[in-house]
């Protein structure tokens, strides 16, 4: 899960809220909303970080706080995220992200800067995602099902590729690794502009862990 920097909300959503009897159901410009959400998320699902496209077949417009219990937030842009279809139509054990979440709550919103989402999650070598916060850790597993085997395998593949890259880079060093060099490599591998690589936050976490270790020496 990665931080989402919310951009300017679509003018159509602003205009719709100003109209009488405005609801999410009668909002007609959902494609403009999809375009905005996918663009600001770099083409990644807000939860699992797999690829999404700005069309109804590829993504869902997720309400972080569900519409059934938070009608006052159904047109609030900060409450709207782009999520993958999450195994829609499959057994519940195979569902993830918004499809699995339904109307249940999460403690952390990746689009809320005060939640510092990137500091709340870590990864194990086998691709497991976890949090040191017990409640949020349970939500990652039970509400979002982010440790579904296929998602773990994707994250493990990213971590394995980083390990191989690191071995090759280290073989070329004759002196100590410097933080400035790692920062440059982090920006090259991760970035925050345009379409992002699926599961790129796993790379960012890997680099940040290396940088923390350098800083503690």
N, C-alpha and C positions, 0 to 999 in steps of 0.2 A: 504494500500500500504506500502511496506517495502523496506528497502535498499537492493540492490543486490550488492554483492561484486564479481565483475567479476574476473574469474580465467584466467588461461592461455588458449589462444584460440587454437582450434584444429590444429594440424600440417597440416591437409588436407586443411584447409582454408588458411593458410599461403602460402602453395605451390600453391594453385589455383590462388591466387592474383598475384603471380609472373609470371604466364603463360600469354601468349598473348591472348587478347580478352576475358579475364575473366569477367563473369557476374554472378549474383546470379542464373539466369535461367540455366546456363550450369555448375553450381557447382554440382558435383555428390555425394558428401559425406554428404548429408543433415542429415542422421541418426547420424553420428558422431557429428554433430553440435547440433542436438536435445539432445543427451546424455549429452553434455557439458552444455547446457543451463539449462536443468532440474536439473542436479547435483548441479550447483552453486546457483540455486534458491530454493534448498531444496524441489523440487517437487511441487512448488506452482506457480500459474499464476502470472506474473509480475504486474498485475493490481488488480484483484479482490482477489487474494490470495487463490483461491480454488485449489484443487488438480489437477495436470496435470501429465501425464505419457509421457515417451520419445517415442511416436509414433504418426504418422500423424492423427490417429483417435481421439487422446486425446488433441493434442496441435497444435498450429501454431507457425511458426518462425516469430516473429514480428520485423518489422523495425520501430524503434521509430521515426526516420525521414523517411518518405515514399520513396519508390523507384522511384515513378513517378516524384518527384521534387528534389530528392537528390541522383542521380545516383552515385555520388562520395562516398557515404556512404553505398552503398548496400552490400559491403563485409567488412565493418568495424565492428570488433567484438563488440566494445562498443555500437554500434547502434543496435545490435541484442539481442532480448529477447525471452523468451518462454511465450506464452500466451495461455489461454484456447480457446476452439472453440467458446465460447461466444454466444450461441444461434443461431449458423449458420443455415440458412434455415427457421428461424422463422420470424415473423413480426418484423419490425425494432424496434418497441417499446419494444420488448423482447430481443433484441440483446445487448451485452455489450462487453467491453474490445476491442481487436483488430478488431473483426467482426463489431462492431459499429463504431469504430474509422476510419477505412478506410484510406484515404489519409490526414486526418486532423492532425494538429499539436497539441502537448502538450507543455506547458511551462516547465514541470518538467520530468526528466528522472530518474526512480528509480535506474538506474545503474550508474548515474553520482554522484560521491561523493560530488561535489561542490553544488549540488542541495539540499542536506540534506533532502531527501524526508520525513523522519519520523518526522521531525519538521513541515512539511507543512500541515499535515492532522490531524484531530481530529474526535471524534465519539460522537454521542448523545446516550442517554439511549435506544432509539428505534432502534439503529443500523445504523442510518444515518451517512454517511461519509461526511465531509466538510472541507474546507480550509478557513483560514482567508484572503487569497489572492483572490480577486474577480474573476480575470480571470481564475485562476486555479480551483476555486470552480465551475465555470460554466463548465469548461472542465470535471471535475469529473462527472457532471450530464449530460451534453449534448453530449460530445464526447465519454466518456467511459460508461455512463449510470450505474454508480456504485451504485446508489440508487434504482435500480430495486428491487422490493419487496422481491424477493427470496434471493438476496444478503443481504439486510437489515436484513432479518430474521436470516440468518446465523450469522451475526455480533451481533445481539441482543442476540442470544442464547449464544454466547461466553461471552458477558458482564453479562448476567444473571448468568451464571455459576461462573464467578469471584465474583459476589456479594454474592452468596451462600457460596462459599469457604471462603470469607472474614468474613462473619458472624460467621462461625464455628471457624475460627482461632482466631478472636477477643474474642470469648467466653472463650478461654483458657488463654488469657493474664491476668496477674495481675499487670503489669507495662506498661510503654510506649512502643510502637512499635519502634524498632530501624532500621535505614536505612540499616545497614549491613545485618540484617535479611531479609529485603525486597529485597535487591539485590540478596541474595542467592535464595530466592523463585522465583524471576524473571528469573534467569538463569535456574532453574529447570523447570519452566512452558514454557519458550520460547526457549532458546538456539539458536545456530546458526550453529550447526554441523549436517550433515546428513539430512534425510528426516524430514521436519518440519510439524507441525500440521496445517491444513487449517485454515486461518484467525488468525494465531498466533500473528500477529502484533497488533491485537486488544488487546490481553492480555498484550503485551509489553507496549502499550500506557497506559493501565489502571495502570500498575505498575509504569510507569514513572510519571504519574499524582500524585500518592500517594507519590512518592519520592520527587517530587517538593514541595508538601504541607509540608512534614516533614522538608525539607531544609529551608522553609520560616518561620518556627516557631521561 
